[in-house]
Amino acid sequence: MRIVVAGGTGTVGRHTVEAVRAAGHDTVVLSRSRGVDLVTGEGLGHALAGADAVIDVTSIETRNASEAIEFFTAATGNLAAAAADAGAGHLVLLSIVGIDRIPYDYYAGKIAQEKVVEASRVPWTILRATQFHEFAAQMFTRAKMGPLHLAPRARTQPVAAREVGARLA
Ligand SMILES: NC(=O)c1ccc[n+]([C@@H]2O[C@H](COP(=O)([O-])OP(=O)(O)OC[C@H]3O[C@@H](n4cnc5c(N)ncnc54)[C@H](OP(=O)(O)O)[C@@H]3O)[C@@H](O)[C@H]2O)c1
């Protein structure tokens, strides 16, 4: 099969691409570094031609609810529309456990993103995962506070991004 992985260069995206290839399928990776901006639609053109399935593991670094909602609605909206136009058979979205119970700005975007997928013309699956083991390093890198890093207090039961990528595939 031909499987499109949107965000296939990211933390979980890389593992998803690896798992899809290991299962013997062709992959098409969409990301800005590969010339496709899902928010503006630039480069999207015929990128989904012949796609059997599409996996969405895109993300934005933000702690602002409006920015998160704007990004996920536009990016996943454009992707879902292109998947439908291309006749893709399935749309798979990676979401997060507890987004409807925890008032966190980024999660407002994920809830909006789930609604976009649920309204899609393409048959869909939403997988909700917990934080990745890699999430601590992502937070550390993104905390642009010079030599000081604050560790937020949070309860979580993390999972390896590799395992999530395999499950998505
Ligand atoms: N991190 C966690 O612990 C965790 C846990 C559970 C679920 N999730 C979910 O998993 C998904 C991926 O998270 P991640 O941590 O792997 O993200 P990440 O490492 O930040 O990767 C994000 C990916 O999205 C691409 N991207 C960003 N903006 C784009 C745009 N405008 N157009 C096309 N591609 C774009 C990036 O490539 P370019 O920068 O080249 O565009 C990159 O490939 C997210 O939906 C997140 O909510 C994450």
The ligand as an SDF file (V2000), in Angstrom:
LIG
                    3D

 48 52  0  0  0  0  0  0  0  0999 V2000
    5.0740   14.3840   22.2810 N   0  0  0  0  0  0  0  0  0  0  0  0
    4.2880   13.5900   23.0010 C   0  0  0  0  0  0  0  0  0  0  0  0
    4.6160   13.1690   24.1310 O   0  0  0  0  0  0  0  0  0  0  0  0
    2.9470   13.1670   22.4250 C   0  0  0  0  0  0  0  0  0  0  0  0
    2.1530   12.2320   23.1270 C   0  0  0  0  0  0  0  0  0  0  0  0
    0.9380   11.8140   22.5760 C   0  0  0  0  0  0  0  0  0  0  0  0
    0.5130   12.3210   21.3560 C   0  0  0  0  0  0  0  0  0  0  0  0
    1.2920   13.2490   20.7040 N   0  0  0  0  0  0  0  0  0  0  0  0
    0.8320   13.7650   19.4320 C   0  0  0  0  0  0  0  0  0  0  0  0
    1.6770   13.2340   18.4360 O   0  0  0  0  0  0  0  0  0  0  0  0
    1.7470   14.1320   17.3240 C   0  0  0  0  0  0  0  0  0  0  0  0
    3.2030   14.3620   16.9370 C   0  0  0  0  0  0  0  0  0  0  0  0
    3.9090   14.8550   18.0530 O   0  0  0  0  0  0  0  0  0  0  0  0
    5.5150   14.9330   18.0300 P   0  0  0  0  0  0  0  0  0  0  0  0
    5.9170   15.2250   19.4130 O   0  0  0  0  0  0  0  0  0  0  0  0
    6.0490   13.7320   17.3120 O   0  0  0  0  0  0  0  0  0  0  0  0
    5.7270   16.2420   17.1230 O   0  0  0  0  0  0  0  0  0  0  0  0
    7.1170   16.8600   16.5770 P   0  0  0  0  0  0  0  0  0  0  0  0
    8.2700   16.0230   16.9620 O   0  0  0  0  0  0  0  0  0  0  0  0
    7.0960   18.2870   16.9710 O   0  0  0  0  0  0  0  0  0  0  0  0
    6.9320   16.7420   14.9830 O   0  0  0  0  0  0  0  0  0  0  0  0
    5.9780   17.5320   14.3220 C   0  0  0  0  0  0  0  0  0  0  0  0
    5.9380   17.1560   12.8570 C   0  0  0  0  0  0  0  0  0  0  0  0
    4.9510   17.9870   12.1970 O   0  0  0  0  0  0  0  0  0  0  0  0
    5.5530   18.6010   11.0440 C   0  0  0  0  0  0  0  0  0  0  0  0
    4.8850   19.8840   10.7980 N   0  0  0  0  0  0  0  0  0  0  0  0
    4.7730   20.9490   11.6470 C   0  0  0  0  0  0  0  0  0  0  0  0
    4.1330   21.9710   11.0560 N   0  0  0  0  0  0  0  0  0  0  0  0
    3.7910   21.5320    9.8000 C   0  0  0  0  0  0  0  0  0  0  0  0
    3.1230   22.1160    8.6940 C   0  0  0  0  0  0  0  0  0  0  0  0
    2.6470   23.3800    8.7430 N   0  0  0  0  0  0  0  0  0  0  0  0
    2.9750   21.3990    7.5640 N   0  0  0  0  0  0  0  0  0  0  0  0
    3.4570   20.1210    7.4740 C   0  0  0  0  0  0  0  0  0  0  0  0
    4.1000   19.4970    8.4960 N   0  0  0  0  0  0  0  0  0  0  0  0
    4.2660   20.2040    9.6340 C   0  0  0  0  0  0  0  0  0  0  0  0
    7.0330   18.7440   11.4350 C   0  0  0  0  0  0  0  0  0  0  0  0
    7.8900   18.8870   10.3140 O   0  0  0  0  0  0  0  0  0  0  0  0
    8.3720   20.3470    9.7890 P   0  0  0  0  0  0  0  0  0  0  0  0
    8.7810   21.1380   10.9990 O   0  0  0  0  0  0  0  0  0  0  0  0
    9.4680   20.0660    8.8090 O   0  0  0  0  0  0  0  0  0  0  0  0
    7.1720   20.9350    9.1040 O   0  0  0  0  0  0  0  0  0  0  0  0
    7.2560   17.3950   12.1230 C   0  0  0  0  0  0  0  0  0  0  0  0
    7.4530   16.3780   11.1500 O   0  0  0  0  0  0  0  0  0  0  0  0
    1.0190   15.4170   17.7580 C   0  0  0  0  0  0  0  0  0  0  0  0
   -0.2810   15.4230   17.2130 O   0  0  0  0  0  0  0  0  0  0  0  0
    0.9420   15.2860   19.2740 C   0  0  0  0  0  0  0  0  0  0  0  0
   -0.1870   15.9270   19.8110 O   0  0  0  0  0  0  0  0  0  0  0  0
    2.4890   13.6610   21.2050 C   0  0  0  0  0  0  0  0  0  0  0  0
  1  2  1  0
  2  3  2  0
  2  4  1  0
  4  5  1  0
  4 48  2  0
  5  6  2  0
  6  7  1  0
  7  8  2  0
  8  9  1  0
  8 48  1  0
  9 10  1  0
  9 46  1  0
 10 11  1  0
 11 12  1  0
 11 44  1  0
 12 13  1  0
 13 14  1  0
 14 15  2  0
 14 16  1  0
 14 17  1  0
 17 18  1  0
 18 19  2  0
 18 20  1  0
 18 21  1  0
 21 22  1  0
 22 23  1  0
 23 24  1  0
 23 42  1  0
 24 25  1  0
 25 26  1  0
 25 36  1  0
 26 27  1  0
 26 35  1  0
 27 28  2  0
 28 29  1  0
 29 30  1  0
 29 35  2  0
 30 31  1  0
 30 32  2  0
 32 33  1  0
 33 34  2  0
 34 35  1  0
 36 37  1  0
 36 42  1  0
 37 38  1  0
 38 39  2  0
 38 40  1  0
 38 41  1  0
 42 43  1  0
 44 45  1  0
 44 46  1  0
 46 47  1  0
M  CHG  2   8   1  16  -1
M  END
$$$$
